[in-house]
Amino acid sequence: EGDDVSNILHLIESGIVGTMDRWNVEIKERKTGVSSFIPLTNYFSIGVDAKVALSFHQQREAAPDQFKNRFINLLRYTKFGASAILDGCETLPNDVILEIDGKEISIVDQKIESIIVVNLPSYAAGVHMWGVDIPIGLRRQNIDDGIIEVVAIQGAGHLGQIQTGLSSAIKLGQGREINIRFITEKPYP
C-alpha cells in the first residue's frame, strides 16, 4: 500500500532544480470589499471539477481512516465525478466575467462547467490541460515564463475524456493577469 519512501526520496535527491512562477490569487468579498491573498504555483479552478474535489476533500476530512488506499480513493473520486455529471455547473458561463490581461473573454452561452487557471503542465493526476496543439497567437506552456494559462472543461464527462486522451481542454487564453468576476450571488466551489 503506497510507494516505498526510499524510492521517493531517491527521486527527490536526483531531481533537477528549476525556477517556477509564483502567483497571487486575490479573493475580494463583493459586499465588504475586503481582500485576501492566496499564493498559487499549480492551479485553481471554479466549477464542476472544484465541486468534485471539494466533495472528495470533505468526505476524507470526515473519515480519514477510510481514505488510505490510492486505488479506492480513485474509485471514490470517480464516483463523485459521476455524480457531478448529473449535477454540474452549467450556468457558470453566464455567472462570471473572465478577463485576461484586461481583455474580456466571451464565454457566455458556451457549454463550460469549469474554468481552470493552470501554471503546470500536470493537472488531475497527470493530465496536460494546455496540451501540445497550440493555436496561432498562443504560446507553449512554461512554468517559469510569467504567463499563466486559462482553460475550460465542459463538465465531468469531458474531464474524463481529457484524462483518457479522447479530448482536449478548451484553451481560453494566456496572460499575466487573470480576473474572474462573479455577477451572481450563486455560490461556486
Salt bridges, closest charged atoms under 4 A:
ASP3 OD2 - ARG70 NH2 2.91
ASP87 OD2 - LYS51 NZ 3.12
GLU99 OE2 - ARG181 NH1 3.14
GLU113 OE2 - LYS111 NZ 3.88
ASP145 OD2 - ARG139 NH2 3.57
GLU185 OE2 - ARG30 NH1 3.23
